[in-house]
Amino acid sequence: MVPINPATIMCIFRYSTFALVLVAGVTPALSAEIAPIKRVIPWDVAALAKVPPVHTTSERPANGMRAFFYEGADYKGKPTWVFAYYAAPAGPSPAGGWPAVVCAHGGGGTAFPAWVSQWNKNGYAAIAMDLEGHLPGSHFFGVQGNFPVNQAHPNAGPSRISWFGDVALPDHEQWFYHAVADVIRANSLLRSFPEINPKKIGLTGISWGGTIVSTVAGVDSRFAFVIPVYGGGYIHKHDMTPEQYRQYLAKWDPSAYLPYAKMPMLWVQGVNETVFPLDRFSKSAETTGGASYMCIRPFLPHGHGFGWEEVWEIGGFANSIVKGSAPMPRIARPQIIQKDGLVHAKFSGSLKNAVLGFTTAAGEWKNQTLSAIPCSINKDEVIASKPLPPGTSAFMINASGTGPWGDACINSVLVMAKP
């Protein structure tokens, strides 16, 4: 048994592994209202699995990148063109080809060269596309030339209108339909490149991109792993009629698709997250049909860049799936054991330190502050040093693990109690 030094608690809360239980009462919104609904797939998945035509372009060049358009789903009678950057690491490809990653941006984002470069540095080829029918603009994250932002091109698909503000339109004219189709088509394109290993293509998305890839995970089973950052499923109702909301849940929301996602998934967010609340994010992770890992930091700013530069565990997770690195530790659902009244949690892998984080706050989860109870680590079990206080509404096991990815990995099962 390894006792934890209380002086290290703040460090662990900065870089840590979480397994969260939301106790009944902490979030009344999590009820049968947002239970998973049977999916209704509006995409022609077989058509999207075909290699899309590619169109060369001199628009928006970026150093070290191939810039091109590839064809997405049809929009108003003709194929859309999706702008993308692509690059592979320097040097000859390894035996079997490079592993690769598809990068889906969030709201206000575009195809970011810096995101592709980040994966290249880690030994992956990568593609980043614009999912709103725009050309890259401004000068952020490697975009060059300081061009205008949100500039459309002649063969563009639809742009996002707030939170599903286009829900009254036909399916094929809605932004989310095209965003999902564009991501699947990017996978189909990468699989045709001779330098890519088609069995080692992963997917990651940030914010709205996290929601997109959470749905894609239940549609396109060809991905080796999926990493949603910030965004997930169980999105609140936004200015919809009851019928529109029912259709939305069945056709678009990840909650209908995640049970069909069998590939490993790493869910990345901060406890402080306000755009996609942690309770619904954790519910998304719990809904997946495959192995689900959580990477929840006490504080992670919401935005592009943070979602690929600050969370190095993303690369460690990908390496564990497609490069043969040691698997990341996993913590099972924490339980209060009746015989001693303490929180216990089984785990696999190697843990250095652990604490039990908890809150007594009630109501909707939003930027909760967590208190800590030190834990001891047995051979395969984390045990809290004292019981949770009366009125606890949510708690989690927060641990730092060890492995080739470093000592500050964040990865665990995150579960919620039934209301």
C-alpha positions as CSV (number, residue, x, y, z in Angstrom):
1,M,0.0,0.0,0.0
2,V,1.4,3.4,-1.0
3,P,0.2,6.4,1.0
4,I,0.0,9.7,-0.7
5,N,1.8,12.8,0.6
6,P,-0.9,15.5,1.0
7,A,1.5,18.1,-0.3
8,T,1.3,16.5,-3.7
9,I,-2.5,16.7,-4.0
10,M,-2.5,20.0,-5.9
11,C,0.0,18.6,-8.4
12,I,-2.1,15.5,-8.9
13,F,-5.2,17.7,-9.5
14,R,-3.3,19.5,-12.2
15,Y,-2.2,16.4,-14.1
16,S,-4.4,13.5,-13.3
17,T,-6.6,10.5,-14.0
18,F,-10.3,10.7,-13.2
19,A,-13.1,8.3,-12.6
20,L,-16.2,10.3,-11.8
21,V,-19.5,9.3,-10.3
22,L,-22.3,11.9,-10.4
23,V,-24.6,11.0,-7.6
24,A,-28.4,11.3,-7.9
25,G,-29.5,14.9,-7.3
26,V,-26.4,16.6,-8.7
27,T,-27.9,17.1,-12.1
28,P,-31.6,16.8,-12.5
29,A,-31.3,17.4,-16.2
30,L,-29.9,13.9,-16.7
31,S,-33.1,11.9,-16.8
32,A,-35.0,9.8,-19.2
33,E,-35.4,12.9,-21.4
34,I,-31.9,12.3,-22.8
35,A,-31.7,8.6,-22.6
36,P,-30.1,7.2,-25.8
37,I,-32.6,6.9,-28.6
38,K,-32.5,4.5,-31.6
39,R,-30.4,6.0,-34.3
40,V,-31.7,6.9,-37.8
41,I,-28.8,7.1,-40.2
42,P,-29.4,9.7,-42.9
43,W,-26.0,9.2,-44.7
44,D,-25.3,6.9,-47.6
45,V,-22.4,5.3,-45.7
46,A,-21.4,3.0,-48.6
47,A,-21.0,6.1,-50.9
48,L,-19.0,8.0,-48.3
49,A,-16.6,5.0,-48.0
50,K,-15.5,5.5,-51.6
51,V,-12.4,7.5,-52.3
52,P,-13.5,11.1,-53.1
53,P,-12.2,13.0,-56.1
54,V,-9.4,15.5,-55.3
55,H,-9.0,18.9,-56.8
56,T,-5.6,20.7,-56.7
57,T,-5.6,24.4,-55.7
58,S,-3.2,27.3,-55.2
59,E,-5.5,28.8,-52.6
60,R,-4.2,29.3,-49.1
61,P,-0.7,27.6,-49.3
62,A,1.0,26.5,-46.1
63,N,4.6,25.6,-45.6
64,G,5.2,21.8,-45.7
65,M,1.6,21.1,-46.5
66,R,-0.4,19.8,-49.4
67,A,-3.5,22.0,-49.9
68,F,-6.4,20.7,-51.9
69,F,-10.1,20.2,-52.1
70,Y,-11.8,16.9,-51.9
71,E,-15.4,16.2,-52.7
72,G,-17.9,15.8,-49.9
73,A,-21.6,15.0,-49.9
74,D,-23.9,16.6,-52.5
75,Y,-25.5,19.9,-51.7
76,K,-28.3,21.3,-53.8
77,G,-27.6,19.0,-56.6
78,K,-23.8,19.1,-56.9
79,P,-20.9,17.7,-54.9
80,T,-19.4,20.0,-52.2
81,W,-15.7,20.8,-52.2
82,V,-13.9,20.6,-48.8
83,F,-10.7,22.5,-48.3
84,A,-7.9,20.5,-46.5
85,Y,-4.3,20.5,-45.5
86,Y,-2.4,17.2,-45.5
87,A,1.2,16.3,-44.6
88,A,3.1,13.2,-43.6
89,P,6.3,13.1,-41.4
90,A,9.6,13.7,-43.1
91,G,11.5,10.7,-44.4
92,P,10.5,7.3,-45.7
93,S,7.3,5.8,-44.4
94,P,7.7,2.8,-41.9
95,A,6.8,-0.7,-42.9
96,G,3.1,-0.9,-43.4
97,G,2.8,2.9,-43.8
98,W,2.4,5.8,-41.5
99,P,-0.4,5.9,-38.9
100,A,-2.6,8.9,-39.5
101,V,-5.2,11.2,-37.9
102,V,-8.2,13.1,-39.2
103,C,-8.6,16.5,-37.4
104,A,-12.1,18.0,-37.1
105,H,-12.1,21.7,-35.9
106,G,-14.7,23.3,-33.7
107,G,-16.9,26.4,-34.0
108,G,-15.1,29.4,-35.6
109,G,-12.3,27.0,-36.7
110,T,-10.9,26.0,-40.0
111,A,-8.3,23.7,-41.5
112,F,-5.3,24.4,-39.2
113,P,-1.7,23.6,-40.5
114,A,-0.3,23.7,-36.9
115,W,-2.6,20.8,-36.0
116,V,-1.3,18.7,-38.8
117,S,2.3,19.6,-37.9
118,Q,1.7,18.6,-34.3
119,W,0.7,15.1,-35.4
120,N,3.6,15.0,-37.9
121,K,6.1,15.7,-35.0
122,N,4.6,12.7,-33.2
123,G,5.1,10.4,-36.2
124,Y,1.7,10.6,-37.8
125,A,0.4,11.8,-41.1
126,A,-2.6,14.1,-40.6
127,I,-5.4,15.8,-42.5
128,A,-7.3,18.9,-41.3
129,M,-10.3,20.2,-43.2
130,D,-12.6,23.1,-43.1
131,L,-16.1,21.8,-42.1
132,E,-18.1,25.0,-42.8
133,G,-17.5,25.6,-46.5
134,H,-14.7,28.2,-45.9
135,L,-11.2,28.8,-46.9
136,P,-8.7,29.2,-44.0
137,G,-8.3,32.8,-42.9
138,S,-6.5,35.0,-40.4
139,H,-3.0,33.9,-39.2
140,F,-3.8,31.6,-36.4
141,F,-2.3,28.1,-35.9
142,G,-0.1,28.1,-39.0
143,V,-2.6,29.7,-41.5
144,Q,-0.6,32.0,-43.7
145,G,-1.3,35.3,-45.5
146,N,-3.8,36.9,-43.1
147,F,-6.7,36.3,-45.4
148,P,-10.2,37.1,-44.4
149,V,-11.9,34.6,-42.0
150,N,-15.1,32.7,-43.0
151,Q,-14.6,33.3,-46.7
152,A,-16.7,30.9,-48.7
153,H,-15.7,29.4,-52.0
154,P,-17.9,28.6,-55.0
155,N,-18.4,24.9,-54.3
156,A,-19.0,25.2,-50.5
157,G,-21.4,23.3,-48.4
158,P,-23.5,24.9,-45.6
159,S,-22.1,26.6,-42.6
160,R,-23.1,26.0,-39.0
161,I,-26.0,28.1,-37.7
162,S,-25.7,28.3,-34.0
163,W,-26.9,25.2,-32.1
164,F,-28.6,23.3,-34.9
165,G,-30.3,26.4,-36.1
166,D,-30.9,24.8,-39.5
167,V,-32.9,21.8,-38.0
168,A,-36.0,22.7,-40.1
169,L,-34.2,22.2,-43.4
170,P,-34.0,18.9,-45.2
171,D,-31.4,16.5,-43.9
172,H,-29.0,17.0,-46.8
173,E,-29.0,20.8,-46.4
174,Q,-28.1,20.8,-42.7
175,W,-24.6,21.6,-41.6
176,F,-24.2,18.6,-39.3
177,Y,-25.0,16.2,-42.1
178,H,-22.2,17.6,-44.2
179,A,-19.7,17.9,-41.3
180,V,-20.1,14.2,-40.5
181,A,-19.9,13.3,-44.2
182,D,-16.8,15.4,-44.7
183,V,-15.0,13.6,-41.8
184,I,-15.9,10.1,-43.2
185,R,-14.8,11.2,-46.7
186,A,-11.4,12.3,-45.2
187,N,-10.9,8.8,-43.8
188,S,-11.7,7.3,-47.2
189,L,-9.2,9.6,-48.8
190,L,-6.4,8.9,-46.4
191,R,-7.0,5.2,-46.9
192,S,-6.1,5.6,-50.6
193,F,-2.7,7.2,-49.9
194,P,0.1,4.6,-50.4
195,E,2.2,6.0,-47.6
196,I,-0.7,5.5,-45.0
197,N,-1.5,2.3,-43.0
198,P,-5.3,2.1,-43.4
199,K,-5.6,0.0,-40.3
200,K,-4.0,2.8,-38.2
201,I,-6.1,5.9,-38.9
202,G,-7.5,7.7,-35.9
203,L,-9.8,10.6,-35.5
204,T,-9.9,13.6,-33.1
205,G,-12.1,16.7,-32.9
206,I,-12.3,19.8,-30.7
207,S,-15.4,21.4,-29.3
208,W,-18.1,21.1,-32.1
209,G,-15.5,18.9,-33.7
210,G,-15.7,16.7,-30.6
211,T,-19.4,16.3,-31.1
212,I,-19.0,15.6,-34.8
213,V,-16.4,12.8,-34.2
214,S,-18.6,11.4,-31.4
215,T,-21.3,10.8,-34.0
216,V,-18.8,9.6,-36.6
217,A,-17.5,7.0,-34.2
218,G,-20.9,5.2,-34.4
219,V,-21.1,5.5,-38.2
220,D,-17.6,4.8,-39.5
221,S,-16.1,1.7,-37.9
222,R,-12.9,1.9,-39.8
223,F,-11.3,4.3,-37.4
224,A,-8.7,2.7,-35.1
225,F,-9.4,5.2,-32.3
226,V,-11.4,8.4,-31.6
227,I,-10.5,11.3,-29.3
228,P,-13.3,13.9,-28.7
229,V,-12.0,17.0,-26.9
230,Y,-14.6,19.1,-25.1
231,G,-17.6,18.1,-27.3
232,G,-19.8,15.1,-26.9
233,G,-23.4,14.1,-26.9
234,Y,-26.6,14.7,-24.9
235,I,-26.8,18.3,-26.1
236,H,-29.5,20.4,-24.6
237,K,-32.6,21.2,-26.6
238,H,-32.2,24.5,-28.5
239,D,-35.2,26.3,-30.0
240,M,-36.7,23.1,-31.5
241,T,-40.3,21.8,-31.6
242,P,-40.8,18.5,-29.8
243,E,-40.8,16.7,-33.1
244,Q,-37.6,18.4,-34.3
245,Y,-35.9,17.5,-31.1
246,R,-36.9,13.9,-31.4
247,Q,-35.6,13.9,-35.0
248,Y,-32.4,15.6,-33.9
249,L,-31.8,13.0,-31.1
250,A,-32.3,10.1,-33.6
251,K,-30.3,11.5,-36.5
252,W,-27.6,13.8,-35.2
253,D,-26.9,13.6,-31.5
254,P,-23.9,11.3,-30.6
255,S,-26.0,9.6,-27.9
256,A,-27.8,7.6,-30.6
257,Y,-24.5,6.6,-32.2
258,L,-22.0,6.0,-29.4
259,P,-23.4,2.5,-28.5
260,Y,-22.2,1.4,-31.9
261,A,-18.7,2.9,-31.4
262,K,-16.5,-0.1,-30.7
263,M,-13.1,1.4,-31.2
264,P,-11.1,2.7,-28.1
265,M,-12.1,6.3,-27.3
266,L,-10.3,8.9,-25.2
267,W,-12.5,11.7,-23.8
268,V,-10.6,15.0,-23.0
269,Q,-12.0,17.9,-21.1
270,G,-11.6,20.2,-18.0
271,V,-13.7,20.1,-14.9
272,N,-14.1,23.8,-15.5
273,E,-15.8,23.2,-18.9
274,T,-19.0,25.3,-19.4
275,V,-19.8,24.9,-23.1
276,F,-20.2,21.1,-22.9
277,P,-20.9,20.4,-19.2
278,L,-19.0,17.6,-17.6
279,D,-22.1,15.6,-16.6
280,R,-23.2,15.2,-20.2
281,F,-19.7,14.7,-21.4
282,S,-19.2,11.8,-18.9
283,K,-22.6,10.4,-19.9
284,S,-21.3,10.3,-23.5
285,A,-18.2,8.3,-22.4
286,E,-20.4,5.9,-20.5
287,T,-22.6,5.3,-23.5
288,T,-19.8,4.1,-25.8
289,G,-19.8,0.5,-27.0
290,G,-16.1,0.0,-26.7
291,A,-13.3,0.8,-24.3
292,S,-13.7,4.4,-23.0
293,Y,-10.9,6.4,-21.3
294,M,-11.3,9.8,-19.6
295,C,-8.8,12.6,-19.5
296,I,-10.4,15.3,-17.3
297,R,-8.2,18.1,-16.1
298,P,-9.1,20.4,-13.3
299,F,-8.6,23.4,-15.6
300,L,-8.4,23.2,-19.4
301,P,-9.2,26.4,-21.4
302,H,-11.8,25.8,-24.1
303,G,-10.3,26.5,-27.5
304,H,-8.3,25.4,-30.4
305,G,-4.6,24.9,-29.7
306,F,-5.2,23.9,-26.1
307,G,-6.9,20.7,-27.4
308,W,-3.7,19.5,-29.2
309,E,-0.8,21.4,-27.6
310,E,-1.5,21.1,-23.9
311,V,-2.8,17.6,-23.6
312,W,0.2,15.3,-24.3
313,E,-1.8,12.3,-23.2
314,I,-3.6,12.4,-26.5
315,G,-0.4,11.3,-28.3
316,G,0.2,8.7,-25.6
317,F,-3.2,7.2,-26.1
318,A,-2.8,7.1,-29.8
319,N,0.6,5.5,-29.5
320,S,-0.9,2.8,-27.2
321,I,-3.4,1.9,-29.9
322,V,-1.5,2.0,-33.1
323,K,2.2,2.0,-32.2
324,G,2.3,-0.8,-29.6
325,S,3.1,1.4,-26.6
326,A,2.0,0.3,-23.2
327,P,-1.7,0.7,-22.6
328,M,-2.8,3.6,-20.5
329,P,-4.0,2.9,-16.9
330,R,-7.7,2.5,-16.4
331,I,-9.7,3.0,-13.2
332,A,-13.0,1.1,-12.7
333,R,-16.1,2.6,-11.4
334,P,-15.6,3.9,-7.8
335,Q,-17.8,2.4,-5.2
336,I,-18.6,3.1,-1.6
337,I,-17.9,-0.2,0.2
338,Q,-20.4,-0.9,2.9
339,K,-18.0,-2.7,5.3
340,D,-15.7,0.3,5.7
341,G,-17.7,3.2,4.3
342,L,-14.8,4.2,2.1
343,V,-14.6,4.7,-1.7
344,H,-12.7,1.9,-3.5
345,A,-11.8,1.7,-7.2
346,K,-10.1,-1.2,-9.0
347,F,-7.5,-0.2,-11.6
348,S,-5.1,-1.7,-14.1
349,G,-1.7,-0.3,-15.1
350,S,0.6,1.7,-12.9
351,L,-0.5,4.5,-10.7
352,K,1.8,6.8,-8.7
353,N,-0.6,8.9,-6.7
354,A,-4.3,9.2,-6.1
355,V,-6.9,11.4,-4.4
356,L,-10.6,11.3,-4.1
357,G,-12.1,14.5,-5.5
358,F,-15.7,15.4,-4.4
359,T,-18.2,18.2,-4.4
360,T,-21.3,18.9,-2.3
361,A,-22.8,21.3,-5.0
362,A,-26.2,20.4,-6.4
363,G,-28.0,21.4,-9.6
364,E,-26.6,21.5,-13.1
365,W,-22.9,20.7,-13.4
366,K,-21.0,23.8,-14.2
367,N,-17.4,24.6,-13.3
368,Q,-17.6,22.8,-9.9
369,T,-14.9,23.2,-7.4
370,L,-13.5,19.9,-6.0
371,S,-12.2,19.1,-2.6
372,A,-9.8,16.3,-2.1
373,I,-9.3,13.3,0.2
374,P,-5.9,11.4,0.0
375,C,-6.0,7.8,-1.1
376,S,-3.8,4.8,-0.8
377,I,-2.8,2.5,-3.6
378,N,-2.9,-1.2,-3.2
379,K,-1.8,-3.7,-5.9
380,D,-4.9,-3.2,-8.0
381,E,-7.1,-0.9,-5.9
382,V,-7.4,2.7,-4.9
383,I,-8.9,3.3,-1.4
384,A,-9.9,6.6,0.1
385,S,-8.4,7.4,3.5
386,K,-11.7,8.6,5.0
387,P,-15.4,8.6,4.1
388,L,-17.0,11.2,1.9
389,P,-18.7,14.0,3.9
390,P,-22.5,14.1,4.2
391,G,-24.1,15.9,1.3
392,T,-21.6,14.8,-1.3
393,S,-23.2,15.1,-4.7
394,A,-20.3,14.0,-7.0
395,F,-16.9,12.3,-6.6
396,M,-14.1,11.0,-8.6
397,I,-10.8,9.1,-8.3
398,N,-8.0,11.4,-9.5
399,A,-4.7,9.7,-10.1
400,S,-1.4,10.2,-11.9
401,G,-0.1,7.2,-13.8
402,T,3.3,6.1,-15.1
403,G,4.4,4.8,-18.5
404,P,6.3,5.7,-21.7
405,W,4.0,8.7,-22.1
406,G,5.3,10.2,-18.8
407,D,4.1,10.5,-15.2
408,A,1.3,13.0,-15.8
409,C,-1.1,11.0,-17.9
410,I,-4.8,11.5,-17.6
411,N,-6.9,8.4,-18.4
412,S,-9.6,6.5,-16.6
413,V,-13.1,5.2,-16.8
414,L,-15.6,8.0,-16.0
415,V,-19.1,6.8,-14.9
416,M,-22.3,8.4,-13.6
417,A,-24.7,7.0,-11.1
418,K,-28.3,6.5,-12.4
419,P,-30.6,9.3,-11.2
